[in-house]
Amino acid sequence: MPVDDYELRILRSLRRIIRVVDIHSRKINSEFKTTVPQLLCLYSISRNPEQTMSDLAKDVNLGISTVNGIVDRLEVKALIKRIRGEKDRRKVFLELTRDGKKLVKNAPPLLQEQLSTRLKELPELEQAAISLSLEKIIQLMEGEHVDASPNLIPDGALNKETDST
């Protein structure tokens, strides 16, 4: 196989990955009227009830200011509520509302959860090969300095979260 074919295959594969993430995000947005970052936060609160804002930020690997904006929008949509601590009134806990629980129950798993499950099913050698190959692509793209969480959130989705009011 000519070398040029490998370049095209790699570039097409990267483009497909980007498109799959984008399509999944659009589907969630159109069907559930929520963004992937919002759904990520809802899933986290569902798994860990009554967590604080900083707990949530750590769990979803996002900055506290980003999470604060997301939580504000989720509260406006009546999907979560903030509850002051009984022992320490300065602490504010996050809790799903009935609508929030319903959305979490009906929403599909996040793309990274599906991918993670399928990756774990692969032999360890194949997992290592994929990991090393993707890390090499990042290096070739000079992207080692870019910090990234394991959440598959489309490019720009976080900016939309923090920019919108």
N, C-alpha and C positions, 0 to 999 in steps of 0.2 A: 504494500500500500504506500503510495507517495506521501511524503512528509506533509505536503499542503493539505491533504485530506484529513490528517490528524488535527491540524490547526482549525479547519472548518468544523470538524466534529466537536472539538472542545468548545469553540465559540458558540455553536448552535446549542450545545448542551447547557452552557451557562445561560444563554438567552431563554431556553426553556425553563430552567430553574426559576429565573426571575419572573417569567410569565405565570408559572404555576402559583407562586406566592401571591402575585398580583390578582390573579383570577380568584383564588381562594378568599382573599381579602375583600374583593368586590362582592362576592357571593354572600359572605357574612354580612357585609354592610347593607346589601339590598334586602336580604331575607330577614335580618334581625335588627336592622336600624341601629347597629352599633359597629364600632371599629374593632379591629383585631386587638389593639392595645387595651381598649375598654373591656373586651371579652376576656383577655388575659388577666386583667385585674379582678373581674367577676369570678373567674375560675379560682383564682388564688384565695379570695375572700370565702368562697364556698368551701374550699379545702381546709382553711384555717379561720374559722369564725372569730369575730371580734378581735381582729388584729388592728394594730395602729398603722398610721400612714407610713411610718418608717419601716415597720415590719413588711408592709406591702411592697414598698420600694425595693427592699432587699430581695424579697421572694421573686419578683418579676424582673429583677435586674435593670431597673430604670431609676433615673434620678428622682429625688424627692419632689422637685418642682414640677417635673413632668407628671408624676403620679398625682400630685395635688390638682393639676388641671383636669386629669382624667376623672378623678374622684368628684370634682365639682360638677362635671358633665353627667356623670352617672347619678349623682344626687338630684340634679335637675330632671332627669328622666325617671326619677322615682325607682331606681333599681337598687340603690343602697341608701343607708342612712347612717349618720354619725351619732354615736351615743357617748355621752360623758361617763367616765368611770365613776363608780359609786364610792370607792375608797379614795381615789385621787381624782378630783374633778378636773385637774389639768390634762389628764389623759383622755384622748378621744379614740374610740374604737369604731371600726367599720363593720356594718352588718348588712347582709342582703335583705331586701324587702321581699314580699311575696312575688312581685313581678320579676325581681332579680333572680330569685330561685327558679321561677318558671323558665326564664330565658336560659339560664345555665343548664337546666334539665333538657331543653329542646335544642340547644345549639350543638353543632357538630364538634368533635374534638379538634383542637388546634392542629395545624399542619405539622408543627414540630413534634407533637405527641405521636401522630401517625408515623412520621419518619423515624422517630426514636425507636418505636416498637419494631418497625421493620428492620432497622439497622441491627438491633440486638439479635434478630433471628439469623443474621449472616454469620458465617464462620469468622473467628477472630482475625485471621489473616486477611480476609477480604475487608473487614472493618478498618484494619490498619492501613491497607493499601488506599482505601478511599480517603481516609484521614490525611495521610501523607500527600496524596495527590492534590487535595483541596488546599492544604497548607502551602504546597509548592505554587499553586495558582495565585494565592494571595501574595506570596513573595514576588512572583513574576509581575504582578500588578502593582507592586510597591505599596501594598496595603497592610503591612505588618503593624504599622503604627495606629491603625484604626481599631478602636475598642468596639467590641460587639458582644451582646448577650446571646444566649442560645435561642432566643425567641425569634421566630421567623416573621418579622414585621416588615411590610414593604417599605422601600425607601420613600421618605417623605411623610409617612403616616404619623410619626412622632411629631414632626413639625406641624402638621395639621392639628394634632391634639393640643399642642401648646399655643398655636397661633389663634385658633378659633375661640370665640367667647360664648 
